[in-house]
Amino acid sequence: MKNDQARAENRIDAGETGQATILGHPDVTVTCHIRNFSRSGMCITVDQVIPIGKIVKVQWDDHFLVGRVQGVSPVGGAFRVGLELLYCSKWNEPMTYLLASAEAHA
């Protein structure tokens, strides 16, 4: 049910490139492309599989998000990874306004 709720949320497209760090022993950092985000998470594309349940820190500009991998699907030669939001450094006022505005138009 939780995934259905997350899928029903409005998503905001993004075209950002960042770094995804797969937390573990050792941590592994790869380049990622941020596809979209919502109040409960983010979708990124990476060049390698990240196992479901892993914790990933995504960094872009001066922001970062920590999320748990909820789903992975192959797309071309890459992998689309859905992250459940655990923590975000800056759900600041402009971001909150953008999310509220997107929801109002749904």
SEDREN-494683 format. One record per residue (C-alpha): residue in one letter; x, y negated, z. Coordinates in Angstrom, 2 decimals. Example, Ala and Ser with C-alpha at 12.3 -4.5 7.8 and 13.67 -1.06 7.14 Angstrom:
2
(a,(12.30,4.50,7.80))
(s,(13.67,1.06,7.14))
//
This chain:
106
(m,(0.00,0.00,0.00))
(k,(2.83,-2.37,0.85))
(n,(4.31,-2.07,-2.67))
(d,(0.88,-2.77,-4.19))
(q,(0.66,-5.95,-2.14))
(a,(4.15,-7.03,-3.21))
(r,(3.29,-6.38,-6.87))
(a,(0.10,-8.43,-6.53))
(e,(2.07,-11.44,-5.28))
(n,(2.86,-14.23,-7.66))
(r,(6.36,-14.00,-8.99))
(i,(8.48,-16.90,-10.12))
(d,(10.80,-16.21,-13.02))
(a,(14.45,-17.01,-12.49))
(g,(17.40,-17.09,-14.84))
(e,(20.13,-17.19,-12.23))
(t,(23.31,-15.14,-12.21))
(g,(24.72,-14.14,-8.85))
(q,(26.64,-11.54,-6.93))
(a,(25.00,-8.50,-5.36))
(t,(26.89,-6.87,-2.50))
(i,(25.75,-3.33,-1.70))
(l,(26.41,-3.07,2.02))
(g,(28.16,0.07,3.17))
(h,(31.60,1.53,3.77))
(p,(33.09,-0.01,1.72))
(d,(30.89,-2.85,0.50))
(v,(30.63,-2.98,-3.30))
(t,(30.06,-6.31,-5.10))
(v,(28.71,-6.50,-8.65))
(t,(27.39,-9.27,-10.89))
(c,(23.60,-9.44,-10.99))
(h,(20.94,-11.34,-12.89))
(i,(18.03,-12.57,-10.81))
(r,(14.86,-11.86,-12.82))
(n,(12.19,-13.16,-10.43))
(f,(11.26,-13.63,-6.80))
(s,(8.21,-13.82,-4.57))
(r,(7.50,-14.39,-0.88))
(s,(8.37,-10.78,-0.08))
(g,(11.36,-10.10,-2.28))
(m,(13.36,-10.36,-5.44))
(c,(13.99,-8.42,-8.64))
(i,(17.55,-8.26,-9.95))
(t,(19.27,-6.49,-12.85))
(v,(22.66,-4.82,-12.34))
(d,(24.92,-2.52,-14.37))
(q,(24.85,0.37,-11.91))
(v,(22.29,2.35,-9.92))
(i,(21.74,1.22,-6.35))
(p,(20.10,3.94,-4.23))
(i,(16.66,3.27,-2.75))
(g,(16.92,2.23,0.90))
(k,(20.33,0.54,0.53))
(i,(20.72,-2.99,1.91))
(v,(21.89,-5.57,-0.64))
(k,(23.01,-9.17,-0.16))
(v,(22.39,-11.33,-3.23))
(q,(24.29,-14.63,-3.45))
(w,(23.64,-17.45,-5.95))
(d,(24.47,-21.15,-5.81))
(d,(24.45,-21.95,-2.07))
(h,(21.72,-19.39,-1.26))
(f,(21.67,-15.76,-0.25))
(l,(19.04,-13.10,0.29))
(v,(19.35,-9.82,2.15))
(g,(16.96,-7.12,0.97))
(r,(16.25,-3.40,1.04))
(v,(16.09,-1.56,-2.30))
(q,(12.47,-0.48,-2.87))
(g,(12.67,0.68,-6.47))
(v,(15.11,1.15,-9.35))
(s,(14.31,1.57,-13.04))
(p,(16.56,1.77,-16.11))
(v,(16.26,-1.09,-18.59))
(g,(18.45,-0.78,-21.67))
(g,(21.99,-0.22,-20.37))
(a,(21.22,-1.78,-16.98))
(f,(19.02,-1.14,-13.93))
(r,(16.17,-3.26,-12.58))
(v,(16.24,-3.28,-8.78))
(g,(13.34,-4.41,-6.60))
(l,(14.40,-5.78,-3.21))
(e,(12.15,-6.17,-0.18))
(l,(13.02,-9.41,1.61))
(l,(14.71,-8.92,4.98))
(y,(16.26,-12.39,5.25))
(c,(16.80,-15.42,3.01))
(s,(19.17,-18.26,3.84))
(k,(17.05,-20.95,2.28))
(w,(13.34,-20.62,1.88))
(n,(13.61,-24.39,2.11))
(e,(10.89,-26.96,1.44))
(p,(11.34,-27.09,-2.36))
(m,(11.25,-23.26,-2.49))
(t,(8.19,-23.12,-0.23))
(y,(6.48,-25.75,-2.37))
(l,(7.32,-23.83,-5.56))
(l,(5.88,-20.60,-4.13))
(a,(2.73,-22.37,-2.88))
(s,(2.29,-24.08,-6.23))
(a,(2.59,-20.76,-8.10))
(e,(0.01,-19.17,-5.80))
(a,(-2.41,-22.06,-6.29))
(h,(-2.30,-21.55,-10.07))
(a,(-3.00,-17.79,-9.88))
//
